[in-house]
């Protein structure tokens, strides 16, 4: 489609799920400041890893136990010595720093965005 719209089938192919951060560590040696995340997406998907450049608004300690959305069906991506398995989603604040996408109430891990 030339106007930038996508078909419903295109949207359905992007698997966006919610998960709970179970571990988070500073990404030592990263070119840009980042945090390594281990996110529990429930029994179907288990714990997946992500690297996120979110250090302006978040520290590892403030992330553990919080729920966020991520794309879980992209191929894994090697980032330095770390294999990132999901793309954690966020929006830029007024200065371009990432604010993670999160549900406003607790939901079951692995829930799919629709």
C-alpha positions as CSV (number, residue, x, y, z in Angstrom):
1,X,0.0,0.0,0.0
2,X,1.4,3.4,-1.0
3,X,-0.2,5.6,1.7
4,X,1.5,3.9,4.6
5,X,-1.5,2.0,5.8
6,X,-1.2,-1.7,6.6
7,X,-3.6,-4.6,6.4
8,X,-5.0,-6.2,9.5
9,X,-3.0,-9.3,8.7
10,X,0.2,-7.2,8.9
11,X,-0.6,-6.0,12.4
12,X,-1.5,-9.6,13.5
13,X,2.0,-10.8,12.5
14,X,3.7,-8.6,15.0
15,X,3.5,-10.5,18.3
16,X,3.4,-7.9,21.1
17,X,3.2,-9.4,24.6
18,X,3.4,-8.2,28.2
19,X,5.9,-9.5,30.6
20,X,7.3,-8.8,34.1
21,X,11.0,-7.9,34.6
22,X,12.6,-10.5,36.8
23,X,16.2,-9.3,36.6
24,X,17.9,-6.1,35.3
25,X,21.6,-5.2,35.2
26,X,23.6,-2.3,33.8
27,X,24.9,-3.2,30.3
28,X,28.6,-3.0,31.0
29,X,30.7,-2.3,27.9
30,X,27.8,-1.1,25.8
31,X,28.6,1.7,23.3
32,X,25.5,3.7,24.5
33,X,24.2,3.4,28.1
34,X,21.7,0.5,28.3
35,X,20.1,-1.9,30.7
36,X,20.0,-5.7,30.2
37,X,16.5,-7.0,31.1
38,X,15.2,-10.5,31.7
39,X,11.5,-10.5,31.2
40,X,9.0,-13.3,32.1
41,X,6.4,-13.7,29.4
42,X,4.6,-16.6,31.2
43,X,4.6,-20.4,30.7
44,X,4.3,-20.3,26.9
45,X,7.3,-18.1,26.2
46,X,9.3,-18.1,29.4
47,X,12.0,-15.6,30.3
48,X,13.4,-13.7,27.4
49,X,16.3,-11.2,27.3
50,X,16.3,-7.6,26.0
51,X,18.8,-4.7,25.9
52,X,17.2,-1.3,26.2
53,X,18.6,2.2,26.1
54,X,16.5,3.5,29.0
55,X,19.0,4.7,31.5
56,X,17.7,8.3,31.7
57,X,14.4,7.4,33.4
58,X,15.1,3.9,34.8
59,X,17.6,2.1,36.9
60,X,17.9,-1.7,37.2
61,X,16.4,-1.7,40.7
62,X,13.3,0.3,39.6
63,X,12.5,-2.1,36.8
64,X,12.3,-5.4,38.7
65,X,8.7,-6.5,39.2
66,X,7.3,-4.0,36.6
67,X,5.4,-5.1,33.5
68,X,6.2,-3.8,30.0
69,X,5.3,-4.6,26.4
70,X,7.7,-6.1,23.9
71,X,7.7,-7.6,20.4
72,X,8.5,-11.3,20.9
73,X,8.7,-12.6,17.4
74,X,11.7,-10.6,15.9
75,X,14.8,-12.7,15.4
76,X,17.3,-12.5,18.2
77,X,19.9,-9.7,17.8
78,X,23.5,-9.8,19.0
79,X,24.4,-6.6,20.9
80,X,28.0,-6.8,22.0
81,X,28.3,-10.0,24.0
82,X,24.6,-10.0,24.8
83,X,21.9,-11.7,22.8
84,X,18.7,-9.6,22.8
85,X,15.7,-11.8,22.2
86,X,12.8,-9.3,22.3
87,X,12.3,-5.7,21.5
88,X,11.1,-3.8,24.5
89,X,8.7,-1.0,23.4
90,X,8.7,2.6,24.4
91,X,7.8,6.1,23.3
92,X,10.1,9.2,23.3
93,X,9.6,11.8,25.9
94,X,9.9,15.5,25.0
95,X,13.7,15.2,24.9
96,X,13.7,11.8,23.0
97,X,14.5,9.6,26.0
98,X,12.5,6.3,26.1
99,X,9.5,5.8,28.3
100,X,8.5,2.1,28.3
101,X,5.1,0.9,27.3
102,X,3.3,-0.6,30.3
103,X,-0.2,-1.6,31.3
104,X,-1.9,0.6,33.9
105,X,-3.1,-2.4,35.9
106,X,-1.5,-5.9,36.4
107,X,-2.2,-8.4,33.7
108,X,-1.1,-12.0,33.2
109,X,2.4,-12.4,31.8
110,X,2.3,-13.4,28.1
111,X,-0.9,-11.5,27.3
112,X,-1.0,-10.5,23.7
113,X,-1.8,-7.0,22.6
114,X,-4.9,-6.6,20.5
